[in-house]
């Protein structure tokens, strides 16, 4: 029986889960990355609200969160004794909320803010992408999908055709149908695949 006033078993379990998934370290990296990009934008005379810089911050944040999409014991990640599906889905969802909130907070301090709809769209799509990467490549390489996609999007010339808009979805203005639907598909499919199957061995 837990001590009166002490942490409940649920709270202890949540704390152990957060530590095993490197949540404190991921949070620190997300914050440091967002601040670093903001400072570099100021030094270089750029705008912290630039969609490319915002996308870069969100990709960096998603890759930091990706390190926690698997534990040290992959056999434990598949044991039937623990309800993993809702935990995995919640991890992806809260990761997206975290990276989006940090970006908006840093930009609010700077006085130049990206449209919240842009941040929500990209946060959701990128977390779905790293979740898909964790299920496909393992948590160690989950970062490769958003990093490669952003790298490609930055060099593709803008064009109004649907294929180009899908390829550059994370740089498109909020409200662009192709960008929104691409992010939704990535978020739903990536989260579902990861929640059901977990990280690759």
CORBELDA-V284126 format. One line per field, one symbol per residue. phi: phi as a letter, one per 40 degrees, with the letter a starting at -180 (. if undefined). burial: b if it has 16 or more other C-alpha atoms within 10 Angstrom, else e. Layout:
phi->???
burial->???
//
This chain:
phi->.cccgcccdcccccccccccbfcdcccccdccccccccccccccgcbccdcccccccccccccccdcccaccbccccbcccbccdcccccccccccccccccccccccccgbbcddccccdcccccccccccccccbgccbcccccccccdcccbccdaccccccccbdcbcccgcdccccccccccccccccccccgccc
burial->eeeeeeeeeeeeeeeeeeeebbbeebbebbbebbbebbeebeeeeebbbebbbbbbbbbbbbbbbbbbbbbeeeeebbeeeeebbeebbebbbebbbbbbbbbbbbbeeeeebbeeebbbbbbbbbbbbbbbbbbbbbbbbbbbbbbebbeebeeeeeeeeeeebbbbbbbbebeeebbbbbbbebbbbbbbbbbebbbbe
//
